[in-house]
């Protein structure tokens, strides 16, 4: 989506822990991703090392049942 909007992604940080979501990230962005692991374990030192962040996107965890329902409804 970011590429489609013409936005250049210099660095892609991810704190994803879901294996399926990580696979999608790897498929879409390959070696551009810097995996940070569990967001609950990201420290202020890690954030300081990252430098300036121009865009932060977050979401909530969905249950397996909700993902199944969403895929069945083509959402």
PDB file with SEQRES, HELIX, SHEET and CRYST1 records, atoms N, CA, C and O in Angstrom:
SEQRES   1 A   75  UNK UNK UNK UNK UNK UNK UNK UNK UNK UNK UNK UNK UNK          
SEQRES   2 A   75  UNK UNK UNK UNK UNK UNK UNK UNK UNK UNK UNK UNK UNK          
SEQRES   3 A   75  UNK UNK UNK UNK UNK UNK UNK UNK UNK UNK UNK UNK UNK          
SEQRES   4 A   75  UNK UNK UNK UNK UNK UNK UNK UNK UNK UNK UNK UNK UNK          
SEQRES   5 A   75  UNK UNK UNK UNK UNK UNK UNK UNK UNK UNK UNK UNK UNK          
SEQRES   6 A   75  UNK UNK UNK UNK UNK UNK UNK UNK UNK UNK                      
HELIX    1 AA1 UNK A   19  UNK A   29  1                                  11    
HELIX    2 AA2 UNK A   30  UNK A   32  5                                   3    
HELIX    3 AA3 UNK A   39  UNK A   41  5                                   3    
HELIX    4 AA4 UNK A   44  UNK A   50  1                                   7    
HELIX    5 AA5 UNK A   64  UNK A   72  1                                   9    
SHEET    1 AA1 2 UNK A  12  UNK A  14  0                                        
SHEET    2 AA1 2 UNK A  33  UNK A  35  1                                        
CRYST1    1.000    1.000    1.000  90.00  90.00  90.00 P 1           1          
ATOM      1  N   UNK A   1       0.813  -1.187   0.000  1.00  0.00           N  
ATOM      2  CA  UNK A   1       0.000   0.000   0.000  1.00  0.00           C  
ATOM      3  C   UNK A   1       0.865   1.262   0.000  1.00  0.00           C  
ATOM      4  O   UNK A   1       0.558   2.224  -0.705  1.00  0.00           O  
ATOM      5  N   UNK A   2       1.938   1.261   0.784  1.00  0.00           N  
ATOM      6  CA  UNK A   2       2.792   2.443   0.830  1.00  0.00           C  
ATOM      7  C   UNK A   2       3.423   2.717  -0.525  1.00  0.00           C  
ATOM      8  O   UNK A   2       3.498   3.866  -0.959  1.00  0.00           O  
ATOM      9  N   UNK A   3       3.875   1.669  -1.189  1.00  0.00           N  
ATOM     10  CA  UNK A   3       4.460   1.833  -2.529  1.00  0.00           C  
ATOM     11  C   UNK A   3       3.422   2.353  -3.513  1.00  0.00           C  
ATOM     12  O   UNK A   3       3.723   3.199  -4.355  1.00  0.00           O  
ATOM     13  N   UNK A   4       2.195   1.843  -3.402  1.00  0.00           N  
ATOM     14  CA  UNK A   4       1.129   2.290  -4.294  1.00  0.00           C  
ATOM     15  C   UNK A   4       0.818   3.765  -4.098  1.00  0.00           C  
ATOM     16  O   UNK A   4       0.361   4.434  -5.025  1.00  0.00           O  
ATOM     17  N   UNK A   5       1.063   4.274  -2.900  1.00  0.00           N  
ATOM     18  CA  UNK A   5       0.856   5.691  -2.610  1.00  0.00           C  
ATOM     19  C   UNK A   5       2.065   6.533  -2.992  1.00  0.00           C  
ATOM     20  O   UNK A   5       2.050   7.755  -2.841  1.00  0.00           O  
ATOM     21  N   UNK A   6       3.106   5.883  -3.486  1.00  0.00           N  
ATOM     22  CA  UNK A   6       4.310   6.591  -3.885  1.00  0.00           C  
ATOM     23  C   UNK A   6       5.230   6.942  -2.734  1.00  0.00           C  
ATOM     24  O   UNK A   6       6.088   7.813  -2.875  1.00  0.00           O  
ATOM     25  N   UNK A   7       5.066   6.278  -1.595  1.00  0.00           N  
ATOM     26  CA  UNK A   7       5.900   6.538  -0.425  1.00  0.00           C  
ATOM     27  C   UNK A   7       7.083   5.582  -0.416  1.00  0.00           C  
ATOM     28  O   UNK A   7       6.915   4.367  -0.521  1.00  0.00           O  
ATOM     29  N   UNK A   8       8.270   6.137  -0.292  1.00  0.00           N  
ATOM     30  CA  UNK A   8       9.484   5.339  -0.250  1.00  0.00           C  
ATOM     31  C   UNK A   8       9.741   4.900   1.188  1.00  0.00           C  
ATOM     32  O   UNK A   8       9.756   5.729   2.098  1.00  0.00           O  
ATOM     33  N   UNK A   9       9.938   3.625   1.392  1.00  0.00           N  
ATOM     34  CA  UNK A   9      10.201   3.087   2.727  1.00  0.00           C  
ATOM     35  C   UNK A   9      11.700   2.845   2.850  1.00  0.00           C  
ATOM     36  O   UNK A   9      12.245   1.942   2.216  1.00  0.00           O  
ATOM     37  N   UNK A  10      12.369   3.664   3.675  1.00  0.00           N  
ATOM     38  CA  UNK A  10      13.805   3.483   3.885  1.00  0.00           C  
ATOM     39  C   UNK A  10      14.077   2.310   4.804  1.00  0.00           C  
ATOM     40  O   UNK A  10      14.916   1.457   4.517  1.00  0.00           O  
ATOM     41  N   UNK A  11      13.359   2.280   5.911  1.00  0.00           N  
ATOM     42  CA  UNK A  11      13.518   1.207   6.888  1.00  0.00           C  
ATOM     43  C   UNK A  11      12.135   0.766   7.334  1.00  0.00           C  
ATOM     44  O   UNK A  11      11.233   1.586   7.506  1.00  0.00           O  
ATOM     45  N   UNK A  12      11.983  -0.510   7.516  1.00  0.00           N  
ATOM     46  CA  UNK A  12      10.714  -1.092   7.928  1.00  0.00           C  
ATOM     47  C   UNK A  12      10.989  -1.856   9.205  1.00  0.00           C  
ATOM     48  O   UNK A  12      11.582  -2.935   9.177  1.00  0.00           O  
ATOM     49  N   UNK A  13      10.556  -1.296  10.328  1.00  0.00           N  
ATOM     50  CA  UNK A  13      10.697  -1.970  11.618  1.00  0.00           C  
ATOM     51  C   UNK A  13       9.410  -2.719  11.915  1.00  0.00           C  
ATOM     52  O   UNK A  13       8.318  -2.225  11.635  1.00  0.00           O  
ATOM     53  N   UNK A  14       9.536  -3.889  12.471  1.00  0.00           N  
ATOM     54  CA  UNK A  14       8.361  -4.690  12.791  1.00  0.00           C  
ATOM     55  C   UNK A  14       8.508  -5.307  14.168  1.00  0.00           C  
ATOM     56  O   UNK A  14       9.563  -5.835  14.522  1.00  0.00           O  
ATOM     57  N   UNK A  15       7.436  -5.232  14.937  1.00  0.00           N  
ATOM     58  CA  UNK A  15       7.418  -5.929  16.227  1.00  0.00           C  
ATOM     59  C   UNK A  15       6.338  -7.003  16.205  1.00  0.00           C  
ATOM     60  O   UNK A  15       5.693  -7.281  17.216  1.00  0.00           O  
ATOM     61  N   UNK A  16       6.160  -7.590  15.051  1.00  0.00           N  
ATOM     62  CA  UNK A  16       5.172  -8.658  14.855  1.00  0.00           C  
ATOM     63  C   UNK A  16       5.684  -9.963  15.462  1.00  0.00           C  
ATOM     64  O   UNK A  16       6.877 -10.263  15.401  1.00  0.00           O  
ATOM     65  N   UNK A  17       4.765 -10.734  16.048  1.00  0.00           N  
ATOM     66  CA  UNK A  17       5.147 -12.043  16.580  1.00  0.00           C  
ATOM     67  C   UNK A  17       4.347 -13.179  15.949  1.00  0.00           C  
ATOM     68  O   UNK A  17       4.661 -14.350  16.162  1.00  0.00           O  
ATOM     69  N   UNK A  18       3.323 -12.845  15.179  1.00  0.00           N  
ATOM     70  CA  UNK A  18       2.510 -13.866  14.522  1.00  0.00           C  
ATOM     71  C   UNK A  18       3.260 -14.400  13.297  1.00  0.00           C  
ATOM     72  O   UNK A  18       3.663 -13.626  12.429  1.00  0.00           O  
ATOM     73  N   UNK A  19       3.444 -15.713  13.231  1.00  0.00           N  
ATOM     74  CA  UNK A  19       4.229 -16.323  12.151  1.00  0.00           C  
ATOM     75  C   UNK A  19       3.656 -16.038  10.771  1.00  0.00           C  
ATOM     76  O   UNK A  19       4.409 -15.784   9.832  1.00  0.00           O  
ATOM     77  N   UNK A  20       2.335 -16.078  10.634  1.00  0.00           N  
ATOM     78  CA  UNK A  20       1.714 -15.811   9.335  1.00  0.00           C  
ATOM     79  C   UNK A  20       1.926 -14.361   8.909  1.00  0.00           C  
ATOM     80  O   UNK A  20       2.212 -14.086   7.744  1.00  0.00           O  
ATOM     81  N   UNK A  21       1.785 -13.444   9.849  1.00  0.00           N  
ATOM     82  CA  UNK A  21       1.989 -12.025   9.538  1.00  0.00           C  
ATOM     83  C   UNK A  21       3.443 -11.754   9.166  1.00  0.00           C  
ATOM     84  O   UNK A  21       3.718 -10.958   8.269  1.00  0.00           O  
ATOM     85  N   UNK A  22       4.367 -12.409   9.846  1.00  0.00           N  
ATOM     86  CA  UNK A  22       5.786 -12.252   9.526  1.00  0.00           C  
ATOM     87  C   UNK A  22       6.062 -12.758   8.112  1.00  0.00           C  
ATOM     88  O   UNK A  22       6.835 -12.147   7.373  1.00  0.00           O  
ATOM     89  N   UNK A  23       5.436 -13.868   7.736  1.00  0.00           N  
ATOM     90  CA  UNK A  23       5.608 -14.403   6.380  1.00  0.00           C  
ATOM     91  C   UNK A  23       5.141 -13.380   5.346  1.00  0.00           C  
ATOM     92  O   UNK A  23       5.816 -13.167   4.339  1.00  0.00           O  
ATOM     93  N   UNK A  24       4.001 -12.751   5.584  1.00  0.00           N  
ATOM     94  CA  UNK A  24       3.480 -11.744   4.654  1.00  0.00           C  
ATOM     95  C   UNK A  24       4.454 -10.571   4.555  1.00  0.00           C  
ATOM     96  O   UNK A  24       4.719 -10.074   3.461  1.00  0.00           O  
ATOM     97  N   UNK A  25       4.983 -10.132   5.688  1.00  0.00           N  
ATOM     98  CA  UNK A  25       5.956  -9.038   5.678  1.00  0.00           C  
ATOM     99  C   UNK A  25       7.184  -9.407   4.854  1.00  0.00           C  
ATOM    100  O   UNK A  25       7.654  -8.612   4.040  1.00  0.00           O  
ATOM    101  N   UNK A  26       7.699 -10.606   5.066  1.00  0.00           N  
ATOM    102  CA  UNK A  26       8.876 -11.051   4.315  1.00  0.00           C  
ATOM    103  C   UNK A  26       8.581 -11.125   2.825  1.00  0.00           C  
ATOM    104  O   UNK A  26       9.418 -10.756   2.000  1.00  0.00           O  
ATOM    105  N   UNK A  27       7.400 -11.600   2.485  1.00  0.00           N  
ATOM    106  CA  UNK A  27       6.998 -11.700   1.088  1.00  0.00           C  
ATOM    107  C   UNK A  27       6.920 -10.311   0.443  1.00  0.00           C  
ATOM    108  O   UNK A  27       7.346 -10.128  -0.697  1.00  0.00           O  
ATOM    109  N   UNK A  28       6.378  -9.343   1.172  1.00  0.00           N  
ATOM    110  CA  UNK A  28       6.171  -8.005   0.622  1.00  0.00           C  
ATOM    111  C   UNK A  28       7.399  -7.103   0.684  1.00  0.00           C  
ATOM    112  O   UNK A  28       7.594  -6.267  -0.198  1.00  0.00           O  
ATOM    113  N   UNK A  29       8.224  -7.260   1.704  1.00  0.00           N  
ATOM    114  CA  UNK A  29       9.331  -6.329   1.901  1.00  0.00           C  
ATOM    115  C   UNK A  29      10.698  -6.986   1.991  1.00  0.00           C  
ATOM    116  O   UNK A  29      11.712  -6.288   2.011  1.00  0.00           O  
ATOM    117  N   UNK A  30      10.751  -8.310   2.047  1.00  0.00           N  
ATOM    118  CA  UNK A  30      12.024  -9.024   2.051  1.00  0.00           C  
ATOM    119  C   UNK A  30      12.976  -8.574   3.135  1.00  0.00           C  
ATOM    120  O   UNK A  30      12.614  -8.478   4.308  1.00  0.00           O  
ATOM    121  N   UNK A  31      14.206  -8.298   2.718  1.00  0.00           N  
ATOM    122  CA  UNK A  31      15.249  -7.969   3.691  1.00  0.00           C  
ATOM    123  C   UNK A  31      15.219  -6.522   4.165  1.00  0.00           C  
ATOM    124  O   UNK A  31      16.108  -6.106   4.907  1.00  0.00           O  
ATOM    125  N   UNK A  32      14.214  -5.742   3.753  1.00  0.00           N  
ATOM    126  CA  UNK A  32      14.067  -4.375   4.258  1.00  0.00           C  
ATOM    127  C   UNK A  32      13.608  -4.352   5.716  1.00  0.00           C  
ATOM    128  O   UNK A  32      13.770  -3.338   6.395  1.00  0.00           O  
ATOM    129  N   UNK A  33      13.043  -5.443   6.199  1.00  0.00           N  
ATOM    130  CA  UNK A  33      12.442  -5.472   7.531  1.00  0.00           C  
ATOM    131  C   UNK A  33      13.499  -5.680   8.602  1.00  0.00           C  
ATOM    132  O   UNK A  33      14.367  -6.545   8.488  1.00  0.00           O  
ATOM    133  N   UNK A  34      13.405  -4.872   9.637  1.00  0.00           N  
ATOM    134  CA  UNK A  34      14.228  -5.047  10.828  1.00  0.00           C  
ATOM    135  C   UNK A  34      13.285  -5.526  11.919  1.00  0.00           C  
ATOM    136  O   UNK A  34      12.468  -4.759  12.429  1.00  0.00           O  
ATOM    137  N   UNK A  35      13.404  -6.799  12.272  1.00  0.00           N  
ATOM    138  CA  UNK A  35      12.485  -7.397  13.242  1.00  0.00           C  
ATOM    139  C   UNK A  35      12.906  -7.030  14.662  1.00  0.00           C  
ATOM    140  O   UNK A  35      14.056  -7.226  15.056  1.00  0.00           O  
ATOM    141  N   UNK A  36      11.954  -6.495  15.419  1.00  0.00           N  
ATOM    142  CA  UNK A  36      12.211  -6.078  16.794  1.00  0.00           C  
ATOM    143  C   UNK A  36      11.689  -7.075  17.816  1.00  0.00           C  
ATOM    144  O   UNK A  36      11.981  -6.951  19.006  1.00  0.00           O  
ATOM    145  N   UNK A  37      10.923  -8.056  17.370  1.00  0.00           N  
ATOM    146  CA  UNK A  37      10.347  -9.020  18.303  1.00  0.00           C  
ATOM    147  C   UNK A  37       9.092  -8.467  18.963  1.00  0.00           C  
ATOM    148  O   UNK A  37       8.443  -7.568  18.429  1.00  0.00           O  
ATOM    149  N   UNK A  38       8.767  -8.995  20.094  1.00  0.00           N  
ATOM    150  CA  UNK A  38       7.557  -8.635  20.833  1.00  0.00           C  
ATOM    151  C   UNK A  38       7.587  -7.159  21.230  1.00  0.00           C  
ATOM    152  O   UNK A  38       8.548  -6.698  21.846  1.00  0.00           O  
ATOM    153  N   UNK A  39       6.544  -6.429  20.878  1.00  0.00           N  
ATOM    154  CA  UNK A  39       6.476  -4.994  21.168  1.00  0.00           C  
ATOM    155  C   UNK A  39       6.596  -4.708  22.662  1.00  0.00           C  
ATOM    156  O   UNK A  39       7.059  -3.639  23.057  1.00  0.00           O  
ATOM    157  N   UNK A  40       6.183  -5.652  23.480  1.00  0.00           N  
ATOM    158  CA  UNK A  40       6.263  -5.451  24.932  1.00  0.00           C  
ATOM    159  C   UNK A  40       7.700  -5.475  25.436  1.00  0.00           C  
ATOM    160  O   UNK A  40       7.968  -5.105  26.579  1.00  0.00           O  
ATOM    161  N   UNK A  41       8.616  -5.908  24.591  1.00  0.00           N  
ATOM    162  CA  UNK A  41      10.019  -5.983  24.984  1.00  0.00           C  
ATOM    163  C   UNK A  41      10.890  -4.925  24.298  1.00  0.00           C  
ATOM    164  O   UNK A  41      12.113  -4.938  24.442  1.00  0.00           O  
ATOM    165  N   UNK A  42      10.266  -4.018  23.560  1.00  0.00           N  
ATOM    166  CA  UNK A  42      11.007  -2.936  22.913  1.00  0.00           C  
ATOM    167  C   UNK A  42      11.275  -1.857  23.959  1.00  0.00           C  
ATOM    168  O   UNK A  42      10.344  -1.305  24.546  1.00  0.00           O  
ATOM    169  N   UNK A  43      12.539  -1.566  24.184  1.00  0.00           N  
ATOM    170  CA  UNK A  43      12.933  -0.615  25.226  1.00  0.00           C  
ATOM    171  C   UNK A  43      13.161   0.780  24.641  1.00  0.00           C  
ATOM    172  O   UNK A  43      13.219   0.955  23.424  1.00  0.00           O  
ATOM    173  N   UNK A  44      13.287   1.745  25.512  1.00  0.00           N  
ATOM    174  CA  UNK A  44      13.572   3.108  25.051  1.00  0.00           C  
ATOM    175  C   UNK A  44      14.932   3.170  24.357  1.00  0.00           C  
ATOM    176  O   UNK A  44      15.124   3.979  23.448  1.00  0.00           O  
ATOM    177  N   UNK A  45      15.868   2.332  24.772  1.00  0.00           N  
ATOM    178  CA  UNK A  45      17.175   2.286  24.112  1.00  0.00           C  
ATOM    179  C   UNK A  45      17.034   1.834  22.659  1.00  0.00           C  
ATOM    180  O   UNK A  45      17.697   2.371  21.772  1.00  0.00           O  
ATOM    181  N   UNK A  46      16.173   0.851  22.417  1.00  0.00           N  
ATOM    182  CA  UNK A  46      15.920   0.382  21.047  1.00  0.00           C  
ATOM    183  C   UNK A  46      15.309   1.517  20.230  1.00  0.00           C  
ATOM    184  O   UNK A  46      15.708   1.750  19.089  1.00  0.00           O  
ATOM    185  N   UNK A  47      14.342   2.220  20.814  1.00  0.00           N  
ATOM    186  CA  UNK A  47      13.698   3.333  20.113  1.00  0.00           C  
ATOM    187  C   UNK A  47      14.702   4.442  19.807  1.00  0.00           C  
ATOM    188  O   UNK A  47      14.669   5.023  18.722  1.00  0.00           O  
ATOM    189  N   UNK A  48      15.583   4.736  20.742  1.00  0.00           N  
ATOM    190  CA  UNK A  48      16.613   5.757  20.516  1.00  0.00           C  
ATOM    191  C   UNK A  48      17.528   5.358  19.364  1.00  0.00           C  
ATOM    192  O   UNK A  48      17.905   6.205  18.555  1.00  0.00           O  
ATOM    193  N   UNK A  49      17.887   4.082  19.279  1.00  0.00           N  
ATOM    194  CA  UNK A  49      18.748   3.590  18.199  1.00  0.00           C  
ATOM    195  C   UNK A  49      18.070   3.683  16.834  1.00  0.00           C  
ATOM    196  O   UNK A  49      18.741   3.809  15.811  1.00  0.00           O  
ATOM    197  N   UNK A  50      16.742   3.620  16.822  1.00  0.00           N  
ATOM    198  CA  UNK A  50      15.999   3.670  15.567  1.00  0.00           C  
ATOM    199  C   UNK A  50      16.053   5.060  14.938  1.00  0.00           C  
ATOM    200  O   UNK A  50      15.956   5.189  13.718  1.00  0.00           O  
ATOM    201  N   UNK A  51      16.203   6.077  15.741  1.00  0.00           N  
ATOM    202  CA  UNK A  51      16.226   7.438  15.206  1.00  0.00           C  
ATOM    203  C   UNK A  51      14.824   7.952  14.947  1.00  0.00           C  
ATOM    204  O   UNK A  51      13.853   7.492  15.548  1.00  0.00           O  
ATOM    205  N   UNK A  52      14.736   8.912  14.043  1.00  0.00           N  
ATOM    206  CA  UNK A  52      13.460   9.563  13.755  1.00  0.00           C  
ATOM    207  C   UNK A  52      12.540   8.620  12.979  1.00  0.00           C  
ATOM    208  O   UNK A  52      12.958   7.971  12.020  1.00  0.00           O  
ATOM    209  N   UNK A  53      11.292   8.560  13.407  1.00  0.00           N  
ATOM    210  CA  UNK A  53      10.281   7.723  12.755  1.00  0.00           C  
ATOM    211  C   UNK A  53       9.241   8.652  12.139  1.00  0.00           C  
ATOM    212  O   UNK A  53       8.708   9.529  12.819  1.00  0.00           O  
ATOM    213  N   UNK A  54       8.953   8.464  10.853  1.00  0.00           N  
ATOM    214  CA  UNK A  54       8.016   9.334  10.154  1.00  0.00           C  
ATOM    215  C   UNK A  54       6.605   8.767  10.085  1.00  0.00           C  
ATOM    216  O   UNK A  54       5.646   9.518   9.907  1.00  0.00           O  
ATOM    217  N   UNK A  55       6.468   7.469  10.223  1.00  0.00           N  
ATOM    218  CA  UNK A  55       5.148   6.849  10.144  1.00  0.00           C  
ATOM    219  C   UNK A  55       5.119   5.640  11.056  1.00  0.00           C  
ATOM    220  O   UNK A  55       5.995   4.777  10.995  1.00  0.00           O  
ATOM    221  N   UNK A  56       4.107   5.589  11.898  1.00  0.00           N  
ATOM    222  CA  UNK A  56       3.922   4.458  12.805  1.00  0.00           C  
ATOM    223  C   UNK A  56       2.518   3.922  12.595  1.00  0.00           C  
ATOM    224  O   UNK A  56       1.538   4.661  12.687  1.00  0.00           O  
ATOM    225  N   UNK A  57       2.431   2.640  12.315  1.00  0.00           N  
ATOM    226  CA  UNK A  57       1.138   1.998  12.091  1.00  0.00           C  
ATOM    227  C   UNK A  57       0.991   0.880  13.103  1.00  0.00           C  
ATOM    228  O   UNK A  57       1.916   0.094  13.305  1.00  0.00           O  
ATOM    229  N   UNK A  58      -0.152   0.807  13.733  1.00  0.00           N  
ATOM    230  CA  UNK A  58      -0.392  -0.242  14.717  1.00  0.00           C  
ATOM    231  C   UNK A  58      -1.765  -0.849  14.534  1.00  0.00           C  
ATOM    232  O   UNK A  58      -2.599  -0.338  13.787  1.00  0.00           O  
ATOM    233  N   UNK A  59      -1.975  -1.922  15.212  1.00  0.00           N  
ATOM    234  CA  UNK A  59      -3.266  -2.584  15.149  1.00  0.00           C  
ATOM    235  C   UNK A  59      -3.454  -3.445  16.363  1.00  0.00           C  
ATOM    236  O   UNK A  59      -2.608  -3.478  17.257  1.00  0.00           O  
ATOM    237  N   UNK A  60      -4.548  -4.132  16.394  1.00  0.00           N  
ATOM    238  CA  UNK A  60      -4.838  -5.002  17.521  1.00  0.00           C  
ATOM    239  C   UNK A  60      -4.794  -6.445  17.065  1.00  0.00           C  
ATOM    240  O   UNK A  60      -5.005  -6.752  15.892  1.00  0.00           O  
ATOM    241  N   UNK A  61      -4.523  -7.305  17.994  1.00  0.00           N  
ATOM    242  CA  UNK A  61      -4.468  -8.733  17.701  1.00  0.00           C  
ATOM    243  C   UNK A  61      -5.882  -9.239  17.429  1.00  0.00           C  
ATOM    244  O   UNK A  61      -6.821  -8.934  18.164  1.00  0.00           O  
ATOM    245  N   UNK A  62      -6.010 -10.013  16.367  1.00  0.00           N  
ATOM    246  CA  UNK A  62      -7.300 -10.630  16.071  1.00  0.00           C  
ATOM    247  C   UNK A  62      -7.219 -12.115  16.372  1.00  0.00           C  
ATOM    248  O   UNK A  62      -6.172 -12.742  16.209  1.00  0.00           O  
ATOM    249  N   UNK A  63      -8.314 -12.654  16.802  1.00  0.00           N  
ATOM    250  CA  UNK A  63      -8.347 -14.081  17.104  1.00  0.00           C  
ATOM    251  C   UNK A  63      -8.391 -14.886  15.814  1.00  0.00           C  
ATOM    252  O   UNK A  63      -8.742 -14.367  14.755  1.00  0.00           O  
ATOM    253  N   UNK A  64      -8.033 -16.148  15.917  1.00  0.00           N  
ATOM    254  CA  UNK A  64      -8.079 -17.043  14.763  1.00  0.00           C  
ATOM    255  C   UNK A  64      -9.493 -17.075  14.184  1.00  0.00           C  
ATOM    256  O   UNK A  64      -9.662 -17.079  12.965  1.00  0.00           O  
ATOM    257  N   UNK A  65     -10.493 -17.098  15.037  1.00  0.00           N  
ATOM    258  CA  UNK A  65     -11.879 -17.148  14.580  1.00  0.00           C  
ATOM    259  C   UNK A  65     -12.234 -15.888  13.795  1.00  0.00           C  
ATOM    260  O   UNK A  65     -12.896 -15.969  12.761  1.00  0.00           O  
ATOM    261  N   UNK A  66     -11.800 -14.728  14.278  1.00  0.00           N  
ATOM    262  CA  UNK A  66     -12.104 -13.485  13.581  1.00  0.00           C  
ATOM    263  C   UNK A  66     -11.428 -13.458  12.218  1.00  0.00           C  
ATOM    264  O   UNK A  66     -12.048 -13.043  11.239  1.00  0.00           O  
ATOM    265  N   UNK A  67     -10.162 -13.892  12.127  1.00  0.00           N  
ATOM    266  CA  UNK A  67      -9.472 -13.920  10.838  1.00  0.00           C  
ATOM    267  C   UNK A  67     -10.191 -14.839   9.863  1.00  0.00           C  
ATOM    268  O   UNK A  67     -10.309 -14.528   8.678  1.00  0.00           O  
ATOM    269  N   UNK A  68     -10.674 -15.978  10.367  1.00  0.00           N  
ATOM    270  CA  UNK A  68     -11.401 -16.911   9.515  1.00  0.00           C  
ATOM    271  C   UNK A  68     -12.679 -16.260   9.000  1.00  0.00           C  
ATOM    272  O   UNK A  68     -12.995 -16.373   7.816  1.00  0.00           O  
ATOM    273  N   UNK A  69     -13.414 -15.584   9.871  1.00  0.00           N  
ATOM    274  CA  UNK A  69     -14.646 -14.907   9.465  1.00  0.00           C  
ATOM    275  C   UNK A  69     -14.362 -13.803   8.458  1.00  0.00           C  
ATOM    276  O   UNK A  69     -15.101 -13.646   7.486  1.00  0.00           O  
ATOM    277  N   UNK A  70     -13.307 -13.045   8.678  1.00  0.00           N  
ATOM    278  CA  UNK A  70     -12.965 -11.975   7.749  1.00  0.00           C  
ATOM    279  C   UNK A  70     -12.620 -12.536   6.380  1.00  0.00           C  
ATOM    280  O   UNK A  70     -13.046 -11.990   5.363  1.00  0.00           O  
ATOM    281  N   UNK A  71     -11.849 -13.625   6.340  1.00  0.00           N  
ATOM    282  CA  UNK A  71     -11.469 -14.189   5.047  1.00  0.00           C  
ATOM    283  C   UNK A  71     -12.672 -14.788   4.329  1.00  0.00           C  
ATOM    284  O   UNK A  71     -12.736 -14.754   3.100  1.00  0.00           O  
ATOM    285  N   UNK A  72     -13.615 -15.330   5.069  1.00  0.00           N  
ATOM    286  CA  UNK A  72     -14.808 -15.899   4.447  1.00  0.00           C  
ATOM    287  C   UNK A  72     -15.720 -14.810   3.897  1.00  0.00           C  
ATOM    288  O   UNK A  72     -16.451 -15.036   2.932  1.00  0.00           O  
ATOM    289  N   UNK A  73     -15.677 -13.630   4.510  1.00  0.00           N  
ATOM    290  CA  UNK A  73     -16.511 -12.520   4.054  1.00  0.00           C  
ATOM    291  C   UNK A  73     -15.768 -11.603   3.089  1.00  0.00           C  
ATOM    292  O   UNK A  73     -16.286 -10.563   2.682  1.00  0.00           O  
ATOM    293  N   UNK A  74     -14.539 -12.002   2.725  1.00  0.00           N  
ATOM    294  CA  UNK A  74     -13.721 -11.254   1.770  1.00  0.00           C  
ATOM    295  C   UNK A  74     -13.438  -9.835   2.224  1.00  0.00           C  
ATOM    296  O   UNK A  74     -13.361  -8.922   1.401  1.00  0.00           O  
ATOM    297  N   UNK A  75     -13.283  -9.643   3.514  1.00  0.00           N  
ATOM    298  CA  UNK A  75     -12.963  -8.309   4.037  1.00  0.00           C  
ATOM    299  C   UNK A  75     -11.475  -8.164   4.179  1.00  0.00           C  
ATOM    300  O   UNK A  75     -10.996  -7.113   4.605  1.00  0.00           O  
TER     301      UNK A  75                                                      
END                                                                             
